Amino acid sequence: MNTIQTRCCIAGGGPAGIMLGYLLARSGIDVFVLEKWPDFFRDFRGDTIHPSTMEILAELGILDDFLKLPHNKTRQMVGHFGGAPVVLADFSRLKVRCPYIAFIPQWDFLNFLSGKAKAFPQFHLMMSTEATDLIGEGGRVIGVRAKNTEGEFDIRAELVVGADGRHSTIREKSQLRVEDLGAPIDVLWFRVPRARSDDDQSLAYLDYGHALVTLDRGDYWQCAYLIEKGGFDAIKAAGLDTFHDSVAQFVPFLKDAVKEVDSWDKVKLLSVAVDHVLDWSKDGLLLVGDAAHAMSPMGGVGINVALHDAVAAGNILVPAFRQGTPQLSTLKAVQRRREKPVRQMQRLQVFLQDRIFKPLLRRQEHIRTPWFITFLTSMPILRNIPARIIGMGFQPEHVKINF
């Protein structure tokens, strides 16, 4: 069994893992990032890069290159309640470099960011490589056991970071306690063709006990169809024709396009979970992103919260690495920095899914715009609130590393 020695080993090549790896390598710290898949092409990954994240890219000096990538801009988030369009958030009012949400396939973003990281010799990205277990010694995590197509091997590191998502192997092996915040919804994920005449500023549609979110991917819509948790079997039992009719009933412009979903094999069930690890670290180990706190799809903020975790971790870990091996007190400082904004966002997501979407999914009749949505959007100054929360998040991070 071969052994690799490095300063930091990051399990998971998602947004948090790649960003943290980039920050460490750019700071001269040797880091290995392990991604279990051979590429970044995961169709069910989030596609939204929010204004707060583009601020970070600007601080890193790579925003201009990012904006050269094909992407779509959404300056307003429009929801349709019972067919009536409502501007839920107007990002154009934000005082930032990019006052809009950039829609870009996450695999393009990860390829871009990892490409920037590969410019530094300290960055090592190992694709088709999965961390399968933790290695401990004297009560401290000192590395991971990994496997790829060539077999098993060990990676010894001063710090192991679990950034391997909501089904984190690192979290499971660490036996850190997890608080389940509950999720009454699941998501059906499918794609349909997009016509040039389709409205690219609309996002959410709610009516007749159904809710659909459309993500613009150029020549097709990536659709997220919200259902009550555990309800997929009943939907399948009703048949594809009933499924097509239900979508066409409240999103008429998809009436013909949704028929392209001619097999249940084209529909993926994403089980929604919202949870929070009580302690994100132990000696030699740190969790970030969904591995530390699985987010609801509400607001599409998950990828951006994870990226801000990585920036906060980089700000704290780089000075510690430069002085020696990061100690447990340093790792706990990352959680202290990020716990409050993450908890605030999760509380808001749980409120939205429990108090708004769950009741609406149980109402089979035609609905009207909820009164509090009408109130919130009645004045421009109030409309700034959801734009600020969705676009910037709570306590957005800034790069403070002296490269």
C-alpha positions in Angstrom: 0.0 0.0 0.0 1.4 3.3 -1.1 1.4 6.4 1.2 1.2 10.0 0.1 2.3 12.8 2.5 0.8 16.3 2.3 -0.1 19.1 4.5 -3.9 19.1 3.8 -6.1 16.4 2.3 -9.6 17.6 1.2 -12.2 14.9 0.5 -14.7 16.1 -2.1 -14.2 18.1 -5.3 -17.3 20.2 -5.0 -17.4 24.0 -4.7 -16.1 24.1 -1.1 -13.4 21.6 -1.6 -12.0 23.1 -4.9 -12.2 26.7 -3.5 -10.4 25.8 -0.3 -7.8 23.8 -2.2 -7.2 26.8 -4.5 -6.8 29.2 -1.6 -4.3 26.9 0.2 -2.3 26.1 -2.9 -2.2 29.8 -3.9 -0.8 30.4 -0.4 2.0 27.9 -1.0 0.5 25.1 1.1 0.6 21.6 -0.4 -2.9 20.1 -0.7 -4.6 17.1 -2.3 -8.2 17.2 -3.3 -10.0 13.9 -3.8 -13.0 13.7 -6.2 -14.6 10.2 -6.4 -16.1 10.8 -9.9 -14.0 10.9 -13.1 -15.3 14.4 -14.0 -17.5 17.2 -12.5 -20.5 16.4 -14.7 -23.2 15.9 -12.1 -26.5 17.0 -13.6 -28.2 17.6 -10.2 -25.7 20.1 -8.9 -26.7 23.7 -8.4 -26.1 26.2 -11.2 -26.4 29.6 -9.4 -23.4 31.8 -8.7 -24.7 34.7 -6.6 -23.4 38.3 -6.3 -21.6 37.5 -3.0 -19.6 34.8 -4.7 -18.7 37.0 -7.6 -17.4 39.5 -5.1 -15.0 36.8 -3.9 -13.9 36.0 -7.4 -13.2 39.7 -7.9 -11.1 39.8 -4.8 -9.2 36.9 -6.1 -8.6 38.6 -9.4 -10.4 35.9 -11.5 -13.8 37.5 -12.0 -13.1 38.7 -15.5 -12.0 35.3 -16.6 -15.1 33.7 -15.0 -17.4 36.1 -16.8 -16.0 35.0 -20.1 -17.6 31.6 -19.6 -21.0 31.1 -21.2 -23.6 32.0 -18.6 -27.0 33.6 -18.2 -27.9 36.6 -16.0 -31.0 36.8 -13.8 -31.5 40.3 -12.4 -34.9 39.6 -10.9 -36.3 36.5 -9.3 -39.9 36.2 -10.4 -42.4 33.8 -8.9 -45.8 32.9 -10.3 -48.5 32.3 -7.7 -51.7 31.0 -9.3 -50.4 32.4 -12.7 -49.7 35.9 -11.3 -46.1 37.0 -11.7 -44.5 38.6 -8.6 -41.0 40.0 -8.4 -39.6 38.3 -5.4 -36.1 39.8 -5.5 -34.5 42.5 -7.5 -30.8 42.0 -7.5 -30.1 45.0 -9.8 -30.5 47.2 -6.7 -27.5 45.6 -4.9 -24.4 47.7 -4.6 -22.0 45.1 -5.9 -19.9 44.5 -9.0 -22.3 41.9 -10.5 -25.9 42.8 -9.4 -27.4 39.6 -10.8 -27.3 35.8 -10.4 -25.1 34.1 -12.9 -26.6 30.8 -14.1 -23.8 28.5 -15.2 -23.6 24.7 -15.1 -21.7 23.8 -11.9 -19.4 21.5 -13.9 -18.2 24.5 -15.9 -17.6 26.5 -12.7 -15.6 23.6 -11.1 -13.6 23.1 -14.2 -12.8 26.8 -14.3 -11.8 27.0 -10.6 -9.8 23.8 -10.6 -8.1 25.1 -13.8 -7.0 28.2 -11.9 -5.8 26.1 -8.9 -3.7 23.8 -11.2 -1.5 26.8 -12.0 0.0 26.3 -8.5 2.3 23.3 -8.1 1.0 22.8 -4.5 -2.4 21.8 -5.8 -3.1 18.2 -6.6 -6.5 17.1 -7.8 -7.1 13.3 -7.9 -10.1 12.4 -9.9 -11.8 9.0 -9.6 -10.4 8.9 -6.1 -12.6 8.4 -3.1 -11.8 8.8 0.6 -13.1 5.7 2.3 -12.0 6.0 5.9 -10.1 8.1 8.4 -6.7 7.2 9.8 -6.3 8.1 13.5 -3.4 8.0 15.9 -3.4 8.9 19.5 -6.9 10.4 19.3 -6.0 12.6 16.3 -7.0 12.3 12.7 -3.7 12.0 10.7 -5.0 11.1 7.2 -7.5 9.2 5.1 -7.6 5.8 3.4 -8.5 6.3 -0.3 -9.1 4.1 -3.3 -9.0 4.7 -7.1 -8.8 2.5 -10.2 -5.3 1.4 -9.2 -6.2 0.2 -5.7 -6.1 1.5 -2.1 -3.6 3.8 -0.6 -3.1 6.2 2.4 -2.8 9.9 2.4 -1.2 11.3 5.6 -1.9 14.9 6.3 -1.6 17.5 9.0 -5.3 18.3 8.4 -8.2 16.4 6.8 -11.1 18.4 5.5 -14.4 16.8 4.8 -16.1 18.6 1.9 -17.8 15.5 0.4 -21.4 16.7 0.5 -24.5 15.8 2.4 -23.8 12.1 2.2 -20.3 12.6 3.5 -18.2 9.6 4.2 -15.8 11.7 6.2 -18.7 12.9 8.4 -19.9 9.3 8.9 -16.5 8.0 9.8 -15.8 10.9 12.2 -18.9 9.9 14.2 -19.7 13.6 14.8 -23.2 14.2 16.0 -25.8 15.5 13.5 -28.9 17.5 14.2 -31.7 16.7 11.7 -33.7 19.9 11.1 -36.3 18.1 8.9 -37.4 18.4 5.3 -41.1 17.8 4.3 -40.3 18.0 0.6 -38.3 16.1 -2.1 -37.4 17.3 -5.6 -37.9 15.6 -9.0 -35.1 16.7 -11.4 -35.6 16.6 -15.1 -34.9 18.6 -18.3 -37.0 19.8 -21.1 -36.2 21.8 -24.3 -36.2 25.5 -24.1 -37.6 27.8 -26.7 -36.0 31.2 -27.5 -39.3 32.9 -26.7 -39.4 31.5 -23.1 -39.1 34.0 -20.3 -35.6 33.8 -18.8 -36.3 35.9 -15.7 -39.0 33.7 -14.2 -38.0 31.0 -11.8 -40.7 29.6 -9.7 -44.3 28.5 -10.5 -46.8 27.5 -7.8 -50.5 26.5 -8.3 -52.9 23.6 -7.9 -50.8 21.9 -5.3 -47.6 21.9 -7.4 -44.4 23.9 -7.5 -41.7 24.0 -10.2 -38.4 25.8 -10.4 -36.8 26.3 -13.9 -33.1 26.8 -14.3 -31.9 28.2 -17.6 -29.2 26.1 -19.3 -29.3 27.7 -22.7 -31.1 25.3 -25.0 -33.0 23.5 -22.2 -34.6 24.0 -18.9 -33.4 22.1 -15.9 -36.5 21.6 -13.8 -36.9 21.1 -10.1 -40.4 19.8 -9.4 -41.2 20.0 -5.6 -43.2 17.2 -4.1 -44.2 16.1 -0.6 -41.5 13.9 0.9 -42.1 10.3 0.0 -44.6 11.1 -2.7 -42.7 9.9 -5.8 -44.2 6.4 -5.8 -47.7 7.8 -6.0 -46.8 10.1 -8.8 -45.3 7.3 -10.8 -48.3 5.1 -10.1 -50.5 7.8 -11.6 -48.5 7.6 -14.9 -46.5 9.9 -17.1 -49.6 11.4 -18.8 -50.9 12.6 -15.5 -47.4 14.0 -14.7 -47.3 15.9 -18.0 -50.8 17.3 -17.4 -49.9 18.5 -13.9 -47.0 20.4 -15.2 -48.9 21.9 -18.1 -51.7 22.9 -15.8 -49.7 25.5 -13.9 -46.8 26.1 -16.3 -48.6 26.3 -19.7 -45.5 27.2 -21.8 -44.0 23.8 -20.9 -47.1 21.9 -22.2 -45.4 20.5 -25.2 -41.8 20.5 -23.9 -42.6 18.3 -20.9 -43.7 15.5 -23.2 -40.0 15.0 -23.9 -40.0 13.3 -20.5 -41.2 10.1 -21.9 -39.7 7.7 -19.3 -39.4 7.8 -15.6 -35.7 7.1 -16.2 -35.4 10.7 -17.2 -36.7 11.8 -13.8 -34.3 11.8 -10.9 -35.5 11.8 -7.3 -33.4 14.1 -5.0 -34.2 13.5 -1.4 -34.0 16.8 0.4 -32.3 16.9 3.8 -31.6 19.8 6.1 -29.2 19.1 8.9 -26.3 20.5 11.0 -23.3 18.9 12.5 -23.1 20.1 16.1 -19.2 20.1 16.1 -17.6 20.6 12.8 -14.2 19.5 13.9 -12.1 17.2 15.9 -8.3 17.1 16.3 -6.9 17.0 12.8 -10.3 17.1 11.0 -12.6 19.9 9.8 -16.0 19.7 8.0 -17.2 22.4 5.6 -20.1 22.9 3.2 -22.9 20.3 3.0 -20.7 17.9 5.0 -21.1 20.2 7.9 -24.6 21.5 7.2 -26.9 20.1 4.4 -29.0 23.0 3.0 -32.5 23.0 1.6 -32.8 23.9 -2.1 -34.8 27.0 -1.0 -33.3 30.1 -2.6 -30.6 28.1 -4.4 -28.0 29.3 -1.9 -26.3 26.0 -1.1 -23.3 26.3 -3.4 -22.7 29.9 -2.3 -22.9 29.1 1.4 -20.3 26.3 0.8 -18.0 28.6 -1.1 -18.2 31.2 1.8 -17.3 28.3 4.2 -14.2 27.7 2.2 -13.2 31.3 2.1 -13.7 31.6 5.9 -11.7 28.4 6.4 -8.9 29.7 4.1 -8.7 33.0 6.0 -8.2 31.1 9.2 -6.2 28.1 8.1 -3.6 29.8 5.9 -2.0 31.8 8.8 -2.1 28.6 11.0 -0.4 26.5 8.4 2.3 29.1 7.9 3.0 28.9 11.7 2.9 25.1 11.9 0.1 22.5 12.1 -3.5 23.9 12.7 -4.7 23.0 16.2 -8.2 22.1 17.3 -8.7 25.6 18.6 -8.1 27.0 15.1 -10.5 24.5 13.5 -13.2 25.5 16.0 -12.7 29.1 15.0 -14.0 28.2 11.5 -17.2 27.0 13.0 -17.5 30.0 15.2 -17.1 32.2 12.2 -19.7 30.4 10.0 -22.2 28.9 12.5 -24.4 31.9 12.9 -24.9 32.8 9.2 -25.5 29.1 8.3 -28.0 28.7 11.1 -29.8 31.9 10.1 -30.1 30.7 6.5 -31.2 27.2 7.5 -33.9 28.6 9.9 -35.2 30.7 7.0 -35.2 27.7 4.6 -37.0 25.6 7.2 -39.6 28.3 7.6 -40.2 28.6 3.9 -40.5 24.8 3.3 -42.6 24.2 6.4 -44.9 27.3 6.4 -45.2 28.0 2.7 -44.3 25.1 0.3 -45.7 22.3 2.4 -49.2 23.8 2.8 -49.2 24.9 -0.8 -48.4 21.4 -2.0 -51.4 20.1 0.0 -53.8 22.6 -1.6 -55.1 21.2 -4.9 -57.1 24.2 -5.8 -56.1 27.4 -7.6 -54.2 29.7 -5.3 -53.6 33.4 -4.9 -50.4 35.2 -4.0 -49.9 34.8 -0.2 -50.5 38.0 1.6 -47.1 38.3 3.1 -45.5 38.0 -0.4 -47.7 40.8 -1.6 -46.7 42.9 1.4 -43.0 42.2 1.0 -43.0 43.1 -2.7 -45.4 46.1 -2.4 -42.6 48.6 -1.9 -39.2 48.6 -3.5 -37.4 49.1 -0.2 -39.0 45.9 1.2 -38.1 44.1 -2.1 -34.4 44.8 -1.2 -34.6 42.4 1.8 -35.0 39.1 -0.1 -32.5 40.3 -2.8 -30.0 41.0 -0.1 -30.6 37.7 1.7 -30.6 35.5 -1.4 -27.9 37.5 -3.3 -25.5 38.2 -0.5 -26.5 35.8 2.3 -25.9 36.4 6.0 -22.4 37.6 6.9 -20.8 37.3 3.4 -17.1 36.4 3.6 -14.2 38.4 2.0 -10.7 37.1 1.1 -8.3 38.3 3.7 -5.3 36.1 2.8 -2.0 37.8 2.0 -0.9 35.7 -1.0 
